[in-house]
Amino acid sequence: MKSKYFFIFLSYCLSTTYLQSLTKTEIENPREKQKRILTGLSILSAEYIAGYSLAYSMWWPKGFRAINPFSNIGEKEPFIVDDIIHSIGNASSQEIHYAIMKTYFHIESPWPSMILTSLSWFSIEVLDAMEKRNGWRLSINDELGNLAGIAFWYYRFKHPEIRLFLRLGFRQWDKASNYLRNLPLLFTDRDAYGRKHNHDKYALLKTELIYLLKNNLYVGTAVSRATANSSKNVWGLTFGLDISNIVDQSTQGWWNKPMGFFQRHFTLNLSFTYWNDGKLTPI
């Protein structure tokens, strides 16, 4: 998982603060309309300028080659958890892009934001294939994960009552604190970060597809990488109590919007996952 979540985090932070204080009026004068549109453009500009600048320094420090990106197709991270992380990334960034389009541009149709999100993530795959170090390639699996994430978001958009969630969490919580503590190194020296952690992020993380029951209990399936040095996937059966959803439902305030976003895309609950390698992990 490259740090593509920076795009999500940045645009979410930029948009949430304003959305909390936004009050809709029946009549909007030209100045208010102009301010609204400029705010939306500013948020998107900040997301892409800062996001691509950071991506350039992290993934593409040597620049790009003038080649056909489709001539450099390959897979550097052949793990299902990576592909599903791409799906989660697309679904979560699409949720943000749709909120921006609807709030600041009054575009109710989901398609413009879906196209924007799809092109954003596809452009990263293209640039990966063109970067001079040849450390990355255009990954078909990653792009399929991207499209699956958009499709999943659209399904939930058309069926808001559905209680199906695709989420990202930790499998090895004993190593999570060290992983998070060294995240700044990921942004300053990605290669050093990888060596320090033996490139084990896919073994530390898990993705899960869960169904949330009415009483906030849930069941589902999870997938992770078996170990840091393994190319095998490990699958699990997960079940638990969705504490984040309980907290979100029991209180009212500015935190409901970020809490709801977190609950839909990330897992931090009272739960257990039984893996097909015989291990049982909490949360």
N, C-alpha and C positions, 0 to 999 in steps of 0.2 A: 504494500500500500504506500504509494508515494504520498506526499503531503498535499494531495489535492483537496483535502478537507479545509485547507486554508481559505479557498474560495468560498466555501460554505460558511465558515466561521466569520469571515470578514463581512460578507454581504448580510449575514444574519445580524451581526452587531450593529451595522450601519442602519439597517431598516427597523429593527425592533424598537429602538429608543424613540424614533419619530412616530411609529405606529401606535405606541402606547398613549401618546398625547393627541393623536389625531381625532378631531371631531367633525363629523360630516354635517354639511349644511344643505338646505334645500336649494339655495341659489348661490352660484359661484360667479363672482365677477371676473373679468379678464385677468386682473392682476393676481388673483388667487389661483386661477387656472395655470397661469404662467409659473407661479411659484411652485405649484404642485408638480408640474412636468419637469421643471428644472431640478427639483429635489430628487425625483426618480432618476433622471439622467446622471445626476451627481453620484448617487448611490451605485449605479451600474458602472460608471466610469471609475470610481474608487476601487470597486471590486476587481475590475479587469486590469487596470493599470498596476495596482499593488500586487494582485495575484500573479500576473504574468511576469512582473519584475522579480518577485520572489522565486517563481518557478525557474526563471532563467538562471539565477545565481545558484540554485540548488541542483537542477537536473541538467542544464545545458550551458555550463560555464565556458565551454570552448566555442559556442556558437553553432551554426547550422551549415550543412552542405546543400548545394543546389542539386538535389537529386529527386527523383520520383519517390515519394514516401512509400508507395505501394510496391516498390522493388525491395523494400527492407522490412518484410513481414516476419515476425518471429515472437517467441514467448520467453521472457526472462524469468517470470515468476509463475510457474505452472501449478498454481494452487487454486482450488475452487473458492477458498475463503477470499482470495484476492479478487476474483470475478464478482463475488457477491458484495464485497466492500464497494466495488464500482457501482453496483446496483443501488446500494444504500446511499452512496454519494450523489448519484443522479436524482434519486427520489427526494432526498432532503434539499438539495440545491434547487430542484424544480419547484418544491413547495415555496421556497423563498422567492424565486423568480416570479411565480404566479402571484404571490402576495404583492410584490412590487408592481407588476403590470396592472393588477386590479386596483390597487390603492392610488398609485401616482399617475397612471395613464388611462384609468377607467376602462380597461380591456377585460371583459368578462370571459371571453373565449380562452381556453387553456392552450390553444395551439401556438400562438406566438411565443409564449414562455417555454413551451416544450421544444420548439425549434431552437430557441436561444440556448437552452440547457444542453440539448443534444449537440449543437455545433460547438459549444464551449468545450465539452469533454472530448469530442472527436478531434478538435484542433490540438489538444494535448497529445493524443495518440499520433497525429501527423508530425508534430514537432519532435516527439520522441524518436520517430523513424529518421528524422533529418539531422539530429544533433551529431556533432563531429566525433565525439568520443565513441559513438556506437555502443554506448552503455545500455541504451534502450532500443526497442524496435516497435513497429506498429503491431500491437497485439490484437488479434481477432477476438480472442476470448474476452479481453478487457472491453472491447467495443460491444460485444454481445451483452456483457454485463451492464454496460451503460444503457443500451436500448431496453434491456429487461427492467432496469430501474425506472425508466420513463414510463414503460408500459404498466408497471406495478402502481406507480403514482396515479396514472390515468384511471386505472381500475378502481382505486380507492376514491378518486375524485368523482367518478360516476356512481359509486356506491358508498356514500359517506357512512352508511350504517354498518358497513362490514367491519368486523373486529379482528382483522388479519394485519399483522405488523411484521416488517422486516427490519431487524435491528442489529447493532454492533455492540459488542461487549468484550470483557476479558474472560479468558479461560484459566490462565495461570495468575491468580491474584497475588501469589507470593512474590512475583516478579514485577507486578504492575507499578508499584511505587518507584522502583528504580527506573523503569521505562519512562514514566511520566517526568521524573526528576531530571532526566537527561534530554528531554524534548528540545530545550534551547540549542543543544549541539546539533540536532537534526537540521536546524535552520542556518547554522553557521558553517558546519562541516559535515555534510551528509555521509561521506565515505567513512570518516572517523566514527560517526555514530553507528554505522552499520558494523564496523569492525568491533566496536565496543560491545555491541549486543549480539554479535554473531549472526546478524541478519535474522533474528528469531521472532520478529514482530508477528508473523503469521501464526506461530506456535503459541504466542501469548494471547492473541486475540481470538474471538469467535464471532460468527454471525449466526443469527437464529431467525427462523420463520415461525411465529407463534400465533395462536388463536386465543384471544382474551375472552374469558367467560364473563357472564353478567356479574358474578360475585368477585371480580378482579383476580380470580385464579386463572392461570393460563397453562397451556401445553403446546409443545411444538418440537421442531427438530433443529439441530445445530450442527455446524461444521467448522473445523479448524485444521491447522497443519499438525501432523503427528508430533514432530520434533523439529528443532532448528536445522538439523542436518538430514532431514528426511524429505522425500518427494511425495510421501503418502498423505492422504487426507484422513482425518478421523471424524467420525460422525457421532452425534449424540441425541438422546431424547431428553428434552428439557421441560421442567414443570416448576411452577412457583406462584408467588403472590406479587402482583404488580403494585409495589408500594408507591412508585412515582405517580401512577394514575389515581391512587387513593388520595395522595396529598393534593394533587391537582383538583380533584372533585370536592375536597373538603374545605378548601379555602378560596377566597376571591380577592384578587389584587393584580398588580402589574405582572406578577410572576407567572400567572396562568399561561400566557402566550409562550414564554421560553420553556416552561415546564411541560406544556403540551407538545412542543416541538421535540424536546428531549425524550419524552415518553414514546413518541412515535418512531424514533430512529436510533435510540440508544437504550441499553439495558443496564439497570442498576436496581435490582430487586432482591427479594428474599426467595431464592430459587436454588435448584440443584439440576445438574446435567449429568446423565450417565452416558459415558462414551463407549464406543465399541472396542476400545483397547482395555476395557475393564475398570477404568478410573471414574470416580464420582467427584465432581467439582462443585463447590458452592458458588452462588451468585453468577 
